[in-house]
Amino acid sequence: MSLLIESNLPGVKLLRRGKVRDVYEVTPTQLLMVATDRVSAFDVILGSGIPDKGRVLTQISLFWFDFLKDVVPNHVISANVDEFPESLQPFRDQLEGRSMFIHLAKMVDVECVARGYLSGSGWKEYQQVGTICGLPLPPGLREGDRLPAPIFTPATKAQTGHDENIPFEQVVTTVGAKLATQLRDLTLKIYDRAAAYAETRGIILADTKFEFGFVDGRLVVADEVLTPDSSRFWPRSTYKPGGPQPSYDKQYVRDYLETLDWNKQAPGPELPEEVVAKTREKYMEAYRVLTGKRL
């Protein structure tokens, strides 16, 4: 097992550390994105990492980038360290399997969310007002129910705290009608393609979020795509609508944290070895089931 909590690349300009990813500037138009093993919950980075989590997230994203390349281009130049610039070669031990050399993209300031099932913040809104992002849904739906058809439910991109669901009309106001329509149609097209594939692997893709940007004037999907951190993957074998579903993500961590007397403010607590091991197992299983390969 490997654990990388924080990358350290002396001489390479660090642009930012996110909840999981460290991003470096390699050239004015090219970046390096390193997925660490940090884990966050309730928007707080925890005191323990999950070994190999960053490798899993990177390899799942690469799998989907390749799978979807005829649907949408992406920002990846290479994920093979041998093909990285000379300045990055001394850091191979930190980069192997968990990094991507990418184009700098001008990001669209909207989280593009597709939902095929009723869960999470969508379920909360539906319970209150019978809609998601202002879209009316049939009455009487249960938590976990499949929606009549997948829907586009955009959100703001929050730098801190939770993203906030917004109506499509607000996307139009933010980016213009043409791009808003393009984002909606592309998000649903990717979701449909990915959900159909996931079904063949015995997995339900309940919902997922994408980030898009422009590289040389071309719209691309960027950051991560269809990972357990950006999506809800449910095993088909245990699916039972009417409540929360088992999932291939860090829910095991959240469930443990809910048992603590913790105010959900930083600093985040450390995790017991058992919780770390079980969560790592979930991530590794997600990769194996989705791709048919072992990491």
KADAUR-V921327 format. One line per field, one symbol per residue. ss: DSSP state (H for helix, E for strand, - for the rest). phi: phi as a letter, one per 40 degrees, with the letter a starting at -180 (. if undefined). Layout:
ss: ???
phi: ???
//
This chain:
ss: ------------EEEEE---EEEEEEE--EEEEEE----EE--EE-------HHHHHHHHHHHHHHH------E-EEE--HHH--HHHHHHHHHH---EEEEE--EE---EEEEEEE--HHHHHHHHHH-EE--EE---------EEEEEEE--E---------E--HHHHHHHH-HHHHHHHHHHHHHHHHHHHHHHHH--EEEEEEEEEEEEE--EEEEE--------EEEEEHHH------------HHHHHHH---------------HHHHHHHHHHHHHHHHHHH----
phi: .bbbcacabdgbcccabccbbbbbccbdbbbbbbccbcbbafgbcccbcbdgdcccccccdcdcdccbcccacbcccabcddccddccccbdcccdgbbbcbccbccccacbbbbbbcafccccccdcbgbbfgccbdcgcbdgcccdadbcbcaccccbgccbcbcddccdccbgcccdccccccdcccddcccccddcbgbcccaabbbbabbfgbcbcbgbafcccbabbbcdcbcachicbdacacddcdcccccccbcgbcccccbcdccccccddccccdcccccgbbc
//
